[in-house]
Amino acid sequence: MDQLQLTSFCSGTSDDRDGDETLPGLEAVFSKSTMPRKKKTTSRAKVRKGLWLIAAFKLLKGLILLTIALGALSLLHENVAARVTHWIEVLRVDPRNHFIHALIRKLWKVDDASLVKISAGTFFYAGLLLTEGVGLALHKRWAEYFTIFTTASLIPLEVYELVQEFNPTKIVVIVVNLVIVAYLAIGLRARSE
């Protein structure tokens, strides 16, 4: 094909055809109306950064809870308070500290049945968080719905706990969870439109 034929083919015109017939040429395929807009790409990048941040947060919480659950199981058939007292001495924490005394008093009451219950609940919650985190990291839509459902369903329990005993940390947890639910819901709604 020579230069003239190639140019006329790309523009959709040819000397061999009537002027009425037009084939879609490269200009029609690559016209501005069919090219993706830069603004949408930027918003997708922001959504992905937000999903990555939430996924990392959920994965971190899940791994911490998994570690706690395994730690609780490792304490079965042992004197928990004596073990904590040993670690307080090893880490050279002030033994006269009010918080340390309160912790040791609570740990004297922990028995094997309590440890099994604590570890079972912690394993379950860690599984939920890890499922959410992995799904969000993979940008799965089901994970967004799952995260909205599980996070929103736990907010009433967090509010109840806040009413029972006021704590600034509980307020932060509630606000973070509300922001996560709102962010994911707005993102899902924007993508569905």
C-alpha positions in Angstrom: 0.0 0.0 0.0 1.4 3.4 -0.8 1.2 6.5 1.4 -1.9 7.9 -0.4 -3.8 4.6 0.0 -2.8 4.2 3.6 -3.9 7.8 4.4 -7.2 7.4 2.6 -7.8 4.0 4.3 -7.2 5.5 7.8 -9.5 8.4 7.1 -12.3 6.1 5.9 -12.3 7.4 2.3 -11.1 5.8 -0.9 -10.9 6.6 -4.6 -12.5 3.2 -5.4 -15.7 3.8 -3.4 -18.7 6.1 -3.7 -18.7 9.2 -1.4 -21.8 7.8 0.4 -20.1 4.7 1.8 -17.7 5.2 4.7 -15.7 2.7 6.6 -14.8 3.5 10.1 -11.1 4.4 10.0 -8.6 4.9 12.7 -9.8 8.4 13.3 -13.2 7.1 14.2 -11.8 4.4 16.5 -9.5 6.8 18.3 -11.7 9.9 18.4 -11.9 11.9 21.6 -15.4 10.7 22.5 -14.2 7.1 22.8 -11.0 7.7 24.7 -11.2 7.5 28.5 -11.2 10.7 30.3 -8.3 11.6 32.5 -10.6 12.7 35.4 -12.1 9.2 35.7 -8.7 7.6 35.9 -7.7 10.0 38.6 -10.8 9.3 40.7 -10.3 5.6 40.3 -6.7 6.0 41.5 -8.0 7.8 44.6 -10.6 5.1 45.2 -7.9 2.5 45.0 -5.7 4.4 47.4 -8.6 4.6 49.8 -9.4 0.9 49.4 -5.7 0.1 50.0 -5.7 2.2 53.1 -8.8 0.5 54.5 -7.5 -3.0 53.4 -4.2 -2.3 55.2 -6.0 -1.2 58.3 -8.3 -4.3 58.3 -5.4 -6.6 57.7 -3.3 -5.1 60.5 -6.2 -5.4 62.9 -6.8 -8.9 61.8 -3.2 -10.0 62.3 -3.0 -8.3 65.7 -6.2 -10.2 66.8 -4.9 -13.4 65.4 -1.7 -13.0 67.4 -3.8 -12.3 70.5 -5.9 -15.4 69.9 -2.9 -17.6 69.5 -1.4 -16.0 72.7 -4.6 -16.7 74.6 -4.4 -20.4 73.5 -0.8 -20.6 74.5 -1.8 -19.6 78.1 -4.1 -22.6 78.5 -3.3 -24.6 81.7 -1.0 -22.0 83.0 -1.2 -19.3 85.7 -1.8 -16.3 83.6 -1.2 -13.7 86.3 2.1 -15.3 87.2 3.2 -15.3 83.6 2.3 -11.6 83.2 4.1 -10.8 86.4 7.2 -12.5 85.0 7.0 -10.4 81.8 6.5 -7.2 83.9 9.8 -8.0 85.7 11.6 -8.8 82.4 10.4 -5.6 80.7 11.2 -3.6 83.9 7.8 -2.0 84.1 7.1 -0.2 87.4 5.4 -2.8 89.6 3.8 -0.1 91.7 1.9 1.3 88.6 -1.9 1.5 89.2 -2.7 0.1 85.7 -0.4 -2.9 86.2 -2.0 -3.8 89.5 -5.5 -3.5 87.9 -4.3 -5.8 85.0 -2.9 -8.4 87.4 -6.1 -8.4 89.5 -8.2 -9.0 86.4 -5.8 -11.8 85.2 -6.1 -13.7 88.5 -9.8 -14.3 87.6 -9.0 -15.8 84.1 -9.3 -19.6 83.9 -9.0 -22.0 81.0 -12.7 -21.8 80.0 -12.4 -18.0 79.8 -9.2 -18.3 77.7 -11.0 -20.7 75.3 -13.9 -18.2 74.9 -11.6 -15.3 74.4 -9.6 -17.1 71.8 -12.6 -18.4 69.9 -14.2 -14.9 69.7 -10.9 -13.3 68.8 -10.3 -16.0 66.1 -13.7 -15.3 64.6 -13.3 -11.5 64.6 -9.8 -11.9 63.1 -11.2 -14.1 60.4 -13.8 -11.4 59.5 -11.1 -8.7 59.4 -8.7 -10.7 57.4 -11.4 -11.6 54.9 -12.4 -7.9 54.5 -8.7 -6.9 54.2 -7.8 -9.5 51.5 -11.0 -8.8 49.5 -10.4 -5.0 49.6 -6.8 -5.4 48.7 -7.9 -7.4 45.7 -10.5 -4.7 44.9 -13.4 -7.1 45.0 -16.8 -5.5 45.0 -18.2 -8.2 47.4 -15.6 -7.2 49.9 -16.8 -3.7 49.9 -20.4 -4.8 50.6 -19.1 -7.3 53.2 -17.1 -4.6 54.9 -20.0 -2.1 54.9 -22.3 -4.8 56.4 -19.9 -6.1 59.1 -18.6 -2.7 60.1 -22.0 -1.0 60.2 -23.5 -3.9 62.1 -20.9 -3.6 64.9 -21.4 0.2 65.3 -24.5 -0.2 67.6 -22.4 -2.4 69.9 -19.7 0.1 70.0 -22.1 2.9 70.9 -23.6 0.7 73.6 -20.1 0.1 75.0 -19.5 3.9 74.9 -22.7 4.6 76.8 -21.8 1.9 79.5 -18.3 3.4 80.0 -17.2 6.6 78.3 -13.8 6.5 76.8 -12.2 8.8 74.1 -10.7 5.7 72.4 -14.2 4.3 71.8 -15.2 7.6 70.2 -12.3 7.4 67.8 -13.1 3.8 66.9 -16.8 4.7 66.2 -15.8 7.7 64.1 -13.2 5.7 62.1 -15.8 2.9 61.4 -18.4 5.5 60.4 -15.9 7.0 58.0 -15.0 3.6 56.5 -18.7 2.8 56.0 -19.5 6.1 54.4 -16.4 6.0 52.1 -17.2 2.5 50.8 -20.9 3.3 50.4 -20.2 6.5 48.5 -17.6 4.7 46.3 -20.0 1.8 45.5 -22.8 4.3 44.7 -20.5 6.4 42.4 -19.3 3.3 40.5 -22.9 2.0 40.0 -24.1 5.2 38.4 
